[in-house]
């Protein structure tokens, strides 16, 4: 269950900045989202006030105005000129989001924050109410005289949007005699940006009533957050002579910031990439940052990747970040509206479908104790659209899916588990390792895009703490490891464990020639690793009618079930599935069986429960929910179309030894355990019921927990 829900919002809904107008917006926020917010430990509102320049410029005067997120499109672009059509690209000209937008002062902002806190406490008295502020490295969201006039020395000249550079957190500032809240006599020459930003934050945030700070678009990690190149890698060459200095500068930003601002909790957006890619391109020492008591929440999944139809990058990158975490918390972030670029992804990116909810929310990490953990924090960017409106439909439509994805969170290792060397990668100074992490992470991203259903990650350090039995039912996926981790992985394989190792051809040659693992060269159209699963009984095949990529999906375990969460780039593609226990029969539908394979044609977004596996040659099988019409049973599943089949059923955990069967499609009978279904405690796949040579229909009954 999520411990904290964060609703992100710009100042655009506050079109009326009177006390009554501000209260009205605050009440609307908490009223509309009440089904998601109730019974949470904490509820947070994160304000996209501007681009963070309001922090940098703050001089302590509450009556002073500041630039804020009041435009459509890039705020630092030229305005739409008289006579120019409104249809012109927002990347060319900015436009006002409303006529006569209100002026914002620091005093008004303080009033808005106070009203949000008071209305939130009134609506949810048992929850902690937190209010946060954002800082962004780019030019998109607000005019910034600080960044683009007075202190251009802090910009990365090689990374920009709309011709304006991104802030490099490792930069130093030139002298400035303008007074600031933390520097009343001006900025001394050579002041590190981390020191200045930290001291300004320590002054500004408490004055406004903010509790936490969000660092957006890679601040503190990379000044080139959207690319797969950086200070160390230019797309062809790795400049290893720059690695030590670059990683030190990244770490120093955090050290200096925390010395200047020690008490404000920090949340981070991170880059669009992975741990390995960030380190190989920009020297981001995430292991050191996670273990330096810096008190920040790890970066969440990147929303950018899903918007560009690159779910492989989103899922792969998120797993690398959560393999190790500083404490026990990590964040999942979901993109519903964009307050600046006139798009509302729920409608115009996702086709009103929850593909970017179910897939990333099915990802899990295995902790030191061997338990699977899912996200403890959930954030929504944003609850207002580019015009400052908060349409109820964009609450009511995705909300049931958010709650269901939370309910279906993973609680056991998935069929595929990624063993990821997070510490080894981000503490390396070896060019071979740096190249391997870059090539390997990119390969896994493309493999996921090609239908490789990876959804659980464990760090090598945690993996070393676990018994092999934890992974007996999983295929372990790993780059070429070293030391104890490699030894444990090879021993697991020698004892019959299922292992796939990927890497460059030169690294794969360092493995023992007799290692009983499947070796995948990362230079091989990414389907090779999916096809390699067939050696372990997992057949995932596609028949495509276009050149579009096949379905992307995750396969997770929750409460005994296998959960399929799917995005189909092309809904004319057929997916053929056969697993070690048989063809997976997804609940609430029909499927054709051909030569033992289940043939599916999935819609754009699918989230389906699978508790049934059937082995039979052909036919059409249906698995549907049916009313139990009984005071004892809470659930009846009807399986039909069986022809001399082997049937396996995974019950919900509470009913593992209390599941009833009846060889009948009707419910007005007394189910009995005296059937051919036998309870099996399988060391590989868990507890299930099995019966052979089954023909016709079977009803499966699960009792109420208090009537076992």
PyMOL commands that set and color helices and strands:
alter all, ss='L'
color gray80, all
select helices_A, chain A and resi 19-32+34-37+53-57+106-123+145-150+152-154+193-208+240-260+275-282+286-290+303-307+311-322+345-348+355-361+393-407+422-426+431-449+460-463+468-471+483-494+505-508+527-536+653-655+705-707
alter helices_A, ss='H'
color red, helices_A
select strands_A, chain A and resi 4-10+42-48+71-72+95-96+128-136+155-161+164-167+172-173+191-192+212-216+265-268+296-297+331-335+364-366+372-373+377-381+416-420+456-459+475-479+498-503+518-521+539-543+552-558+561-567+574-578+583-586+589-594+597-600+605-615+618-626+633-649+659-662+678-682+686-703
alter strands_A, ss='S'
color yellow, strands_A
deselect
rebuild
show_as cartoon
